[in-house]
Amino acid sequence: MQTGRTEHRMSTNAVVSLEVVEEPAFNETVVFVNISEHGARFISRHRWAAGKRLILRDPMANFRAAAEVIYCAPHSSRRFAVGVKFNN
């Protein structure tokens, strides 16, 4: 029986813009910790509820992804580690 991730995650420190689907005026710049074909982990100043729908963008890299929050855990003082699944 296999446990853990089956996909490779690439470490990165790419900076992207985060938008909330239900709140188009909201925008936060976040830093990816790692990324894969199916999702990513980033550091945020906000606590995000599981299931929250987000848009992640980097116009310089021609990157745009709709994503859903899977988990949000305390990372450091006033920062949270957020795991998202990309929506296909």
N, C-alpha and C positions, 0 to 999 in steps of 0.2 A: 504494500500500500504506500502510495506517495503522499508526502505531506509538504506544505510550503508552496511557494510559487514555482510554476513550470516555465515561466517566461523570464528572459533576461531583462534586468533593469539597469539602465545606464545612469551613472552618477553625473550630475550636472550642476551648474549654478546659474542657469539661464533665468533671466528676468522676464516676466510676462505680466500682462495686464489682466486682472480678474474683474469680471462683470457678473452681476446677479440677474438671472433671467427675469424674475418678477420685479426687479428694481433697476430699470435701465440707467438711472442717474448714478447708481453706486459704481465706484471704480476704485480698485486697490492694486498697487504694484506688489507682486509676490515673487519669491525666488524658488524655483524648482530645486529639490534635493535630488530626486531621481525621476526617471521617466521610462516608460515602456510603450509598446504598441497599444496596450489596453488601459493604461492609467498613469498616474503620477502622484508624487508626494511633494508638497510645497509648504513653506512657512508663511503664516499669516498673522496679522495683528488682531484678527477677529476669530471668535468661536463660531464654528459652522455646524448646523444640525445635519445629521445623516439624512440623505434624500434631497438636500438643497441642490437646485439646478444652477450651474455656473457656466460662463463662457470664458475660456482662457485664450488670450491673443498675444501674438508677437508679430506685428506687421513687417518688421525688418527680416524675419525668417520665413515670412509667408505662412505662419502657423495660426490656425484657429480651431478650437475644439470645444464642443459642448461636453459637459461633464456633470457627474452626480457625486456628491460628497458621500463617501463610504464611512470614514471615521474622522474624528477631530480630537487630538490629545494635547494636553499641555506640553510645551516644548521648552520654554525658558520664561523668564519674567515677561509677562504680557505678550507672549507669542504662542502660537499653536501650530502643531504639525498636522497637516490635512492630507488625507488620502482620497483621491478621486478616481472614478472609473469613467473613461471616455465613452460617450454614446456614439454608436455607429449609425 
